Amino acid sequence: MGSTLEDIKNRRSCKSFDSKMVEHSIIEKIVEAGMHAPSGMNKQSPIILAITNKEIRDKLSSVNASILGRENIDPFYGAPVVLVVLADKSVPTYLYDGSVVMENMLLAAESLGLGACWIHRAKEEFQSDFGIELLKSLGISGDYEGIGNCVLGYKLNEGRVHTIKDNYVFYVD
C-alpha cells in the first residue's frame, strides 16, 4: 500500500482493463473508502451501487454509450466493476458530496493496485428508463442524481504521464 501523497501523485485514469473480476473483499475496501468521504453537514447524501453483474454492467455501458451518441463502444473500457455514485438532490451539497466519494474511491483503487476511471453521464443514465427501473428494483426511492461511474479493474497498462499546467497555484501571503 502506498502513501496517500504518492497515491495522489501516481493515480491516472485507466482506460484498459483485464476482464478478470476484482475480488469482493477488495471492492468492499474501495466502497468503504467512499463511505468515509466528508459530506456537507454530515448529511451523507450519496449512495453507491456496486455493480459486478455482467448483464447489468453491460446494459449500463450501453445506456452510457447511447447518451454519448456512440452506440458501438464500451465507455467503461472493459472494466468488470462499476461503482455508481448517486446523491440525494434535497441536500444542498449533494454534488460536492458525491464528487468526494468518487475521489476517495479512485484513490483507494490506486492504493490497492487497481486501475480506475471516472466516467461521466451517470446523471443521464439514472434519468433513463433503465436507470429508474434499476433503482426501483433495488428498493431505492428519493430524488437521486447520478454523480459518476467509477469503473475499476486490473490494469492492462499504465496511464499516460501527468503534467501540471503553469500558474496552477497563486499564493496570497
C-alpha positions in Angstrom: 0.0 0.0 0.0 1.4 3.4 -1.0 1.4 6.6 1.0 -1.5 8.9 0.4 0.5 11.6 -1.2 2.2 9.1 -3.6 -1.1 7.6 -4.5 -2.5 11.0 -5.3 0.5 11.8 -7.5 0.6 8.4 -9.2 -3.2 8.0 -9.9 -4.1 8.1 -13.6 -7.3 7.3 -15.4 -7.1 3.7 -16.6 -8.6 3.0 -19.9 -7.5 -0.5 -20.5 -8.7 -3.3 -18.1 -8.3 -7.0 -17.8 -11.7 -8.8 -17.8 -10.8 -10.7 -14.6 -13.3 -9.9 -11.8 -12.0 -8.0 -8.8 -12.3 -9.9 -5.5 -15.3 -8.9 -3.5 -13.1 -8.1 -0.4 -11.2 -5.5 -2.5 -14.4 -3.9 -3.8 -15.6 -3.6 -0.2 -12.4 -1.7 0.7 -12.9 0.7 -2.1 -16.5 1.2 -1.3 -15.6 1.7 2.4 -13.2 4.5 1.3 -16.1 6.2 -0.5 -18.3 5.8 2.6 -15.8 7.7 4.7 -15.7 10.7 2.4 -16.7 14.0 4.1 -20.1 15.5 3.3 -21.7 18.8 3.9 -23.2 19.0 7.5 -22.5 15.2 7.6 -25.8 14.7 5.7 -24.2 11.8 3.8 -26.3 12.4 0.7 -24.5 9.9 -1.6 -25.3 6.2 -2.2 -23.1 3.7 -4.1 -24.3 1.0 -6.4 -21.6 -1.7 -6.6 -22.2 -3.4 -10.0 -20.5 -6.7 -10.7 -23.3 -8.4 -12.5 -22.1 -8.5 -16.1 -25.5 -8.2 -17.7 -26.4 -5.1 -15.7 -22.9 -3.7 -16.2 -23.2 -4.2 -20.0 -26.6 -2.7 -20.1 -25.5 0.4 -18.2 -22.5 0.7 -20.5 -24.9 0.5 -23.5 -27.1 3.3 -22.0 -24.0 5.4 -21.4 -22.8 4.9 -25.0 -26.2 5.8 -26.3 -26.2 9.1 -24.3 -22.7 9.8 -25.7 -24.1 9.2 -29.2 -21.7 6.3 -29.9 -23.7 3.1 -29.9 -20.9 0.6 -30.7 -18.3 1.4 -27.9 -17.8 0.5 -24.3 -17.4 3.7 -22.4 -16.4 1.7 -19.4 -13.2 0.4 -21.2 -13.9 -3.2 -20.4 -13.7 -2.7 -16.6 -15.6 -5.5 -14.9 -16.8 -3.4 -12.0 -18.8 -0.2 -12.0 -19.3 1.7 -8.7 -22.0 4.3 -9.4 -22.3 7.2 -7.1 -25.7 8.9 -6.8 -26.6 11.6 -4.3 -29.8 13.0 -2.8 -30.7 16.3 -4.5 -32.6 17.5 -1.5 -29.2 18.1 0.2 -27.7 21.4 -0.9 -24.1 19.9 -1.1 -25.1 16.7 -2.9 -23.0 17.3 -6.0 -19.9 18.0 -3.9 -20.6 15.2 -1.5 -20.8 12.7 -4.4 -17.7 14.1 -6.0 -15.7 13.5 -2.9 -16.9 9.9 -2.7 -15.8 9.4 -6.3 -12.3 10.8 -5.5 -11.9 8.6 -2.4 -12.7 5.5 -4.4 -10.4 6.5 -7.2 -7.5 6.9 -4.7 -8.4 3.7 -2.8 -8.3 1.8 -6.1 -4.8 3.2 -6.8 -3.7 2.4 -3.3 -4.8 -1.2 -3.8 -3.0 -1.6 -7.2 -6.1 -1.4 -9.3 -6.9 0.8 -12.3 -9.9 3.1 -12.1 -11.5 5.9 -14.2 -14.3 8.4 -13.6 -16.9 8.0 -16.3 -19.4 10.8 -16.8 -23.1 10.6 -17.9 -24.3 8.9 -14.6 -26.9 11.8 -14.3 -28.4 10.9 -17.7 -28.1 7.1 -17.1 -30.3 7.4 -14.0 -32.8 9.7 -15.7 -33.3 6.9 -18.3 -36.0 4.2 -18.1 -33.3 1.7 -17.4 -31.7 3.7 -14.5 -35.1 4.5 -13.0 -36.1 0.8 -13.1 -32.7 -0.3 -11.7 -33.1 1.9 -8.7 -36.7 0.8 -8.2 -35.7 -2.8 -8.4 -33.2 -2.2 -5.6 -35.9 -0.5 -3.4 -34.2 2.9 -3.8 -36.6 5.8 -3.7 -36.0 9.5 -3.4 -34.6 12.3 -5.6 -31.2 10.9 -6.5 -29.0 12.2 -9.2 -26.1 10.2 -10.8 -22.8 11.9 -10.0 -20.4 9.5 -11.7 -19.4 6.0 -12.6 -16.1 4.7 -11.0 -15.1 1.9 -13.3 -12.4 -0.3 -11.9 -10.4 -3.5 -12.5 -6.9 -4.8 -13.1 -4.8 -2.6 -15.3 -3.7 -3.8 -18.7 -1.3 -0.9 -19.0 -0.4 2.3 -17.1 -1.9 5.7 -17.8 -0.1 8.4 -19.6 2.3 10.8 -17.9 0.6 13.6 -16.0 1.8 17.2 -16.4 0.8 20.1 -14.3 -0.1 23.3 -16.0 1.7 26.6 -15.3 0.1 29.1 -13.0 -1.9 26.4 -11.2 -1.5 28.0 -7.7 -1.4 31.6 -6.7 -0.2 32.3 -3.1 -1.7 35.1 -1.2 0.6 35.8 1.7 
